[in-house]
Amino acid sequence: MRTSTSPSVAIVGTGFGGIGMALELKRAGFDDIVILEKGDDIGGVWRENTYPGAACDIPSPYYSFSTDPNPAWSSRFSPQAEIKDYIRRVVDANDLRRHIRFGVEVTAATFDEASTQWRLSTDTGEEYVADVFVPATGQLSRPALPTIEGIDTFSGPSFHSAEWDHSVDLRGKRVAVIGTGASAVQFVPAIQPDVEHMTVFQRSAPWVLPRPEVVYKQWHHTMFRTLPFTRLAERFGFWLLCEALALALVDVPKMRPLFAAIARFHLHRQVPDKRLRAKLTPDYEPGCKRGLFSGDYYPALGQPNVHVETTGIERIEPSGVRTTDGTLHQADVIIYGTGFKTSEFLGPMAVHGLDGRKLADEWSEGAHAYLGMTVPGFPNMFLMYGPNTNLGVGSIIYMLECQASYIGKAVRLLARNGARAMDVKADVARRFDEQLQSRLDRSVWTLCSSWYRNEHGRITNNWPGTVSSYRLATRTLDPDDYRLLDRKEAAA
């Protein structure tokens, strides 16, 4: 049991969200923290995604904690292993490892109204009790496979890019790649030189902008370390660029033709073949689906051993992929670059709040949360990377730091007031959601079908603005937005 001045906090996940939350709490003087991690190591998506070519598509000086800069990145767009090592160094430098329990998956979380605490059930049979519950499982943690007839009948190896099977030797193999999203634009160029033949099945062509890669030299590292303003200048420059791109998605649509022109020039310059270029030309508004950054994707698709197939897939057969025109594209290996179950927030965790209400029922038509963090009827539950906090462009770590700061203020409020729990008011959350959805209705994401929208047409993932606007929205916590509950009130 906690004292009135020391709330206990349970965090789920050791990706950037969970570690960022723990950093904020530790620096605020809170030490009664447990971080539950289902894997055997830290890192979240940067632990799981080990496919060839895996790297960040946001510059590392910007895609890192502002409080824990790294002057020694090997390149501007750092590879997966290096990002994972960065998270590990942050954990160890800030004495977070002793708070982590590895190999523990939370299966259910229930708010106990009698004690005003959260009880977390796990797959190990252990129960963890905490005053504050912070799910930090993210939006990109559960791989999604397509619903294609015969997907289980393929006779060769097949796997999702987020579950890469490194035991499969692709050298000399015929490889079918299904999906052309953010992962595919990285692993396709990485494996193309080794395979005998690759067929890339493309449902819609992505908008691809050039990636301004730089391999940092020793003089860069020395400069960033001894003259920190140079590192900050690079971080600021990319922050500014991303803010401009974000404005084009919602508030300043007249900027979109400029970015479309840059993307078309990039395509024209890298793909001289007119027929292939026609296949790779998007037919929807730029930004409606996630924009990608790459300097080697288009050249890889233009190689003699690669074929881009735009005919729809009818079914998968033991020897390959059959398209709707009757053609069988034979394959030895199938790789799915088909994204994640982004709309199933917190799944498969079962979460119950006041009066036994189920979070799954509250979100039956789409997830929603006040400021993307808290839901009426679920006191002391604060989400990291929750509904409508994803970005069309920009560093999600910037958003996570805003959320961690806000949640830290909530924990301090509980400690200062001696309140047992705080529950966001339903009318406050409703007004926020109405305003949010009104802005989203004006966004580019309404102009096509994408993973940003669920089956009800609701955009549950993205923030309709710049990261600066989110920082302003979360800079202060207004106690009047919440009901502060003691033990009796919560149970009443």
Disulfide bonds with the S-S distance in Angstrom:
Cys288-Cys448 1.89
